[in-house]
Amino acid sequence: MALGIFCILYTEMNSSLLQLTTAPDLVEQIYARLLDAISEGTLAPGERLTQEDLAQRFAVSRQPVLQALRLLKKDGFVEDAPGRGVQVTQLDVRWIDQVYQVRSSLDALAVRLAAERRAQLDPEVMRQGRWVHQRPDVQAMIQADLAFHRAIYQASGNPLIAQSIDLHWHHLKRVMGAVLQSSFQRQTVWDEHEAIANAIAAGEADVAVRLVQEHAHAASVQLTARLTEQLSTIHTGA
């Protein structure tokens, strides 16, 4: 009898666990939605976020919102607001420069591994990137740039590279979106991409590493300089 009851309870508990694992995780969903909004600039730097308002927007209780905001704070996308609550983290030039340092190192590893395999990047990624670059769609430009670099991460054969750099790309998308609204990408950016892809395909690992590091450095210099200008204008009220 006792064994029978235990089996029933175990079966019910196991069924319940399976149901829970197939249900969408509200915290992850809210985190992802807010992260996208912050990365794309829909939620602007300094914008205050309250649990009550977000819970109402998402039609959920405050608890999953609170947990999502805690994760965003841990990852550096929101910070404590003056007084009460949190706000979207302000763009910081030094922080972006540090993110680029990490990205440059991971990109260098990715192209070296990809070149050792003589990987052929999908030519459609390049074609789409050049096409998008001719149009005044900032978000499309950012997505095309990201698609090129993700193609390299995949070609490296090491999935940990993409996992390690994904969070950093969200920070970079923030500053790219803010800066590129008023200044489009360097005209040479897709020429640089093509040179990197050619070096990878030719198995020229050292050349590919040098090119991708120069590429990251040029992007960092341009974006941080223009971000500095923007922040200076805001602070001086010009």
C-alpha positions as CSV (number, residue, x, y, z in Angstrom):
1,M,0.0,0.0,0.0
2,A,2.7,2.4,1.0
3,L,4.7,1.5,-2.1
4,G,1.6,2.2,-4.3
5,I,1.1,5.6,-2.7
6,F,4.8,6.5,-3.2
7,C,4.6,5.5,-6.9
8,I,1.5,7.6,-7.4
9,L,3.1,10.6,-5.7
10,Y,6.3,10.1,-7.7
11,T,4.4,9.9,-10.9
12,E,2.4,13.1,-10.2
13,M,5.6,14.9,-9.1
14,N,7.5,13.8,-12.2
15,S,4.6,14.8,-14.4
16,S,4.5,18.2,-12.7
17,L,8.2,18.7,-13.2
18,L,7.9,17.9,-16.9
19,Q,5.1,20.4,-17.2
20,L,7.1,23.1,-15.5
21,T,10.1,22.6,-17.8
22,T,8.0,23.0,-20.9
23,A,6.4,26.2,-19.7
24,P,7.9,29.4,-20.9
25,D,10.1,31.1,-18.2
26,L,8.7,34.5,-17.5
27,V,11.9,35.8,-16.0
28,E,13.9,34.9,-19.1
29,Q,11.2,36.3,-21.5
30,I,11.1,39.6,-19.6
31,Y,14.9,39.8,-19.4
32,A,15.2,39.1,-23.2
33,R,12.5,41.7,-24.1
34,L,14.1,44.4,-21.9
35,L,17.6,43.5,-23.1
36,D,16.5,43.9,-26.7
37,A,14.8,47.3,-26.0
38,I,17.9,48.6,-24.2
39,S,20.3,47.3,-26.9
40,E,18.2,48.8,-29.7
41,G,17.7,52.1,-27.9
42,T,14.0,51.8,-27.4
43,L,14.7,52.2,-23.8
44,A,17.2,55.1,-23.6
45,P,20.1,55.6,-21.3
46,G,18.9,57.1,-18.0
47,E,15.3,56.0,-18.6
48,R,13.8,55.0,-15.2
49,L,12.2,51.5,-15.0
50,T,9.8,50.6,-12.3
51,Q,8.5,47.1,-11.3
52,E,4.9,48.3,-11.3
53,D,5.0,49.8,-14.8
54,L,6.8,46.9,-16.3
55,A,4.5,44.4,-14.6
56,Q,1.5,46.2,-16.1
57,R,3.1,46.3,-19.6
58,F,3.9,42.6,-19.6
59,A,0.6,41.7,-17.7
60,V,2.5,39.7,-15.1
61,S,3.2,39.9,-11.4
62,R,6.0,42.0,-10.0
63,Q,8.1,39.0,-9.0
64,P,9.4,37.9,-12.4
65,V,10.0,41.6,-13.3
66,L,12.1,42.0,-10.2
67,Q,14.2,39.0,-11.0
68,A,14.7,40.1,-14.6
69,L,15.8,43.6,-13.4
70,R,18.3,42.0,-11.0
71,L,19.8,40.0,-13.9
72,L,20.0,43.1,-16.1
73,K,21.7,45.0,-13.2
74,K,24.2,42.1,-12.8
75,D,25.0,42.3,-16.5
76,G,25.5,46.0,-16.4
77,F,22.4,47.1,-18.4
78,V,20.5,48.8,-15.6
79,E,21.8,50.6,-12.5
80,D,20.3,52.1,-9.3
81,A,18.4,55.3,-10.1
82,P,18.6,58.4,-7.8
83,G,16.1,58.0,-5.0
84,R,14.3,54.7,-5.9
85,G,14.2,52.0,-8.5
86,V,16.5,51.5,-11.4
87,Q,17.3,53.2,-14.7
88,V,18.9,52.1,-18.0
89,T,22.7,52.4,-17.5
90,Q,24.3,55.5,-19.0
91,L,26.7,54.9,-21.9
92,D,30.2,55.1,-20.6
93,V,33.2,55.6,-23.0
94,R,35.7,53.7,-20.8
95,W,33.4,50.7,-20.4
96,I,32.9,50.5,-24.2
97,D,36.6,50.7,-24.7
98,Q,37.1,47.8,-22.3
99,V,34.3,45.8,-24.1
100,Y,36.1,46.3,-27.4
101,Q,39.4,45.0,-25.8
102,V,37.6,41.7,-24.9
103,R,35.9,41.5,-28.3
104,S,39.2,42.0,-30.1
105,S,40.8,39.1,-28.2
106,L,37.9,36.7,-28.8
107,D,37.6,37.8,-32.5
108,A,41.3,37.1,-32.9
109,L,40.9,33.6,-31.5
110,A,37.9,32.9,-33.7
111,V,39.6,34.0,-36.9
112,R,42.7,32.0,-36.1
113,L,40.7,28.8,-35.5
114,A,38.6,29.5,-38.6
115,A,41.7,30.1,-40.8
116,E,43.3,26.8,-39.5
117,R,40.2,25.1,-40.9
118,R,40.3,27.2,-44.1
119,A,36.6,28.0,-43.5
120,Q,34.5,29.5,-46.3
121,L,32.1,32.1,-44.9
122,D,28.7,32.2,-46.5
123,P,28.9,34.7,-49.4
124,E,25.3,35.7,-48.8
125,V,26.4,37.3,-45.5
126,M,28.8,39.6,-47.3
127,R,26.3,40.3,-50.1
128,Q,23.6,41.2,-47.7
129,G,26.0,43.4,-45.6
130,R,27.1,45.5,-48.6
131,W,23.4,45.9,-49.7
132,V,22.3,47.0,-46.2
133,H,25.3,49.4,-46.0
134,Q,23.9,51.5,-48.8
135,R,20.6,52.1,-47.0
136,P,19.9,54.5,-44.0
137,D,18.7,51.7,-41.7
138,V,20.9,51.7,-38.6
139,Q,19.4,48.6,-37.0
140,A,19.8,46.7,-40.3
141,M,23.5,47.8,-40.4
142,I,24.1,46.6,-36.9
143,Q,22.4,43.2,-37.5
144,A,24.5,42.7,-40.7
145,D,27.7,43.5,-38.9
146,L,26.7,41.1,-36.1
147,A,25.8,38.4,-38.7
148,F,29.3,38.6,-40.2
149,H,31.1,38.2,-36.9
150,R,28.7,35.4,-35.8
151,A,29.6,33.6,-39.1
152,I,33.3,33.7,-38.0
153,Y,32.4,32.4,-34.5
154,Q,30.6,29.5,-36.1
155,A,33.4,28.9,-38.5
156,S,35.9,28.7,-35.6
157,G,34.3,25.4,-34.5
158,N,34.4,26.5,-30.9
159,P,30.9,27.3,-29.6
160,L,32.3,28.8,-26.4
161,I,33.5,31.9,-28.3
162,A,30.0,32.9,-29.4
163,Q,28.6,32.2,-25.9
164,S,31.4,34.3,-24.3
165,I,31.0,37.3,-26.6
166,D,27.2,37.4,-26.9
167,L,26.6,39.6,-23.9
168,H,29.3,42.0,-25.0
169,W,27.6,42.4,-28.3
170,H,24.5,43.7,-26.6
171,H,26.6,46.5,-25.0
172,L,28.2,47.2,-28.4
173,K,24.8,47.4,-30.1
174,R,23.8,50.1,-27.6
175,V,26.6,52.4,-28.5
176,M,26.5,51.5,-32.2
177,G,22.8,52.4,-32.3
178,A,23.4,55.7,-30.5
179,V,26.3,56.8,-32.6
180,L,25.3,55.5,-36.0
181,Q,22.0,57.4,-35.9
182,S,24.0,60.5,-36.8
183,S,27.1,59.0,-38.4
184,F,26.9,55.8,-40.6
185,Q,29.5,53.1,-40.5
186,R,33.0,53.7,-42.0
187,Q,32.8,53.3,-45.8
188,T,35.5,50.7,-45.6
189,V,33.9,48.4,-43.1
190,W,32.7,45.8,-45.6
191,D,36.0,45.9,-47.5
192,E,37.6,45.1,-44.1
193,H,35.1,42.2,-43.6
194,E,35.9,40.8,-47.1
195,A,39.7,41.0,-46.5
196,I,39.2,39.1,-43.2
197,A,37.0,36.4,-44.9
198,N,39.6,36.0,-47.7
199,A,42.4,35.5,-45.2
200,I,40.4,32.9,-43.4
201,A,39.6,31.0,-46.6
202,A,43.2,31.1,-47.6
203,G,44.3,29.7,-44.3
204,E,46.4,32.8,-43.5
205,A,45.8,32.8,-39.7
206,D,48.3,35.5,-38.8
207,V,47.0,37.8,-41.5
208,A,43.4,37.2,-40.4
209,V,44.3,38.0,-36.8
210,R,46.0,41.2,-37.7
211,L,43.1,42.3,-39.9
212,V,40.4,41.6,-37.4
213,Q,42.3,43.3,-34.6
214,E,42.8,46.4,-36.8
215,H,39.1,46.2,-37.7
216,A,38.1,46.1,-34.0
217,H,40.5,48.9,-33.1
218,A,39.2,51.2,-35.9
219,A,35.6,50.6,-34.8
220,S,36.5,51.3,-31.2
221,V,38.3,54.5,-32.0
222,Q,35.4,55.8,-34.2
223,L,32.6,54.9,-31.8
224,T,34.3,56.0,-28.6
225,A,35.3,59.3,-30.2
226,R,31.8,60.0,-31.5
227,L,30.2,58.9,-28.2
228,T,32.6,61.3,-26.3
229,E,31.4,64.1,-28.6
230,Q,27.8,63.3,-28.0
231,L,28.2,63.1,-24.2
232,S,30.1,66.3,-24.2
233,T,27.4,68.1,-26.1
234,I,24.7,66.7,-23.7
235,H,26.7,67.9,-20.6
236,T,27.4,71.3,-22.0
237,G,23.9,71.8,-23.3
238,A,25.2,72.8,-26.7
